């Protein structure tokens, strides 16, 4: 999802970072300046251990407390689907944190795939998933946030296992 982006020396926020899903790639391949953000103290402690040269903040993406227009790129890998019913708040916060012309990249399970019905059943019956976990309706997000974002690239990729998440 970062292939076409020149992020060298750019400030990148890996939001809902966990221990840093994309950080290794962003540091080594893109030579970006990476900051981690997650609301889990345990995840941020792990992020700091793995990436001691990076900043990391323990905060919610719905109200991060970070400065306006702080980042050239914000990346989320498999975190947005955990935010229902607060997804819109998170996306507005992401927009606030992005510099003008910045890029928001995310990889998430989406509604409308061949696996949507199976995923919905799995979410309801597997104890690993919270009640608020829901795949993203990309078309609805585009409509809701068309005044804030210019949608440039959309790719539907991944193995069957990825689509089930």
N, C-alpha and C positions, 0 to 999 in steps of 0.2 A: 504493500500500500504506500510505501515511501519511494518507490523506484524512480519516479519522475521528479522528485523534489530535491533541490539543492539545499541541504540543511547544514552544511559545514559552517561552524561557528554560530549557528542560530540557536536561540533559546527554545527548547522543546519541553513541554509538560507532558509527562506520561501520567494521565489522570486515571484514577481507579487502578493504580499501578500494581497493587499487590507487591511482590518482591522485585518487580521490574520485568514484565513480559517482553517488552520491545527494547529495553535499555541497551542490552549488549549490541544489538544491530545498530541502534541509533548512535552509539558511541563509536563503534569500530568501523562500520560501513559508511555512515553518514557524517561522522565527526561532529556531531551536534553537542550542544551543552544541555544536558538532560536534568530535569527536576522531576522527582516523584511526588505524587499526591494520592493519599489513600486515607480513609477514615479509621482503618484498623491500626492500632498501635503496634501489634505484632507484625503486620505486613510492612509498616514503615521501618521498624527495627531491622527486619530482614533486608529491605531495600538498602538501608544505610550500611549494613554489613557487606552486602554484595557489591555495592557501588559507592565506596567511601569518598570518591571525588565528586559526587553529585549531591545537590541539595535534595532534601526530602521534607515534606510537610504532612503532618497528621491532621487532616481536616476533611470535611464533606465537600464533594464537588458541587453541591447545591448552594453552598455559602463558604467559599474557600478562605476568604479573608486576604487573598493575594491581590496585588495592585492591578488596576485596570491596564489593559493592553501590555501585559508582561511577556507574552510568548508569541513567537513566530509560527509555531505549530503546536497543536494539542492532539495527542494520540490517545485513543482508548481501545484496548484489546479485551474484548469479552467482559465488559463491565456495565455498559448501559442497560442491558436487559435486566439488571438487578435493581433498577431505580424506579420502576413503576410503583406508585402513581406520581413520582417526583421527577420524571424524565424531562419534562418541559423546563422545570426550574434548573436542572443541571445543564441543559443545552443553552439556556440564557446566560448562565454563569460562564460557560465555555466561551460564548460569544464575547462577553465582557472582558475575559482574560486575553483574548486574541488581539494582536496588533492589527491595524487596518491592513488588509491584503494577506492576513495570516491564513493558515490552512488547518482545518479540523479533519482528522483521519480517524476512522473507526472500523473495527471488524466485529460484527455481531450476528447472532442468529436473526433471521428476518422472516416475517410472515409472507406467505405466498409461495414458499418453496415447496418442492415435492414432499418435504418432510414435516410441514407445518402441523398437520393433524396428528401425526405420530408424536411430535414434540409436545403438543398441548396435552396429550394423554400422559406422556412421560412426566411432565412438570407436575401434573395433579397427583400422581401416584408414587413418585420417588421422593423419599425423605431428604435427599440432598438439596432439593429446590425449595426456596421460600415461597410463600403465598403470592408475593408481589412479583415474582419472576415471570417475564413474558417476552417473547420475541418481538422485534421491532417492526412496526408498520412503516416502512421506508417512504411509501407514497404519502401517507398522512403527515410524516415528519417534514417532507419536502413542502407540502402545502402550508403547514403551520409556520415554518421558518424561512419561507422564500424571501421575506423582507430582510432577513439577517444574513443569509448565506447564499452564495452562488454555488450551485451543485455542478461540479466539473466532471468527476469520474465516479462511476458506480460499477463495481464488479461483484458478481456472485460466484464465489469460488469456495473450495474446500472439499474435503472428503465427506463421505456419509457420516462419519463420526462427528465431524465439525458441525454439520448441519443439524445433528440431533441435539446439540447443546443449547 
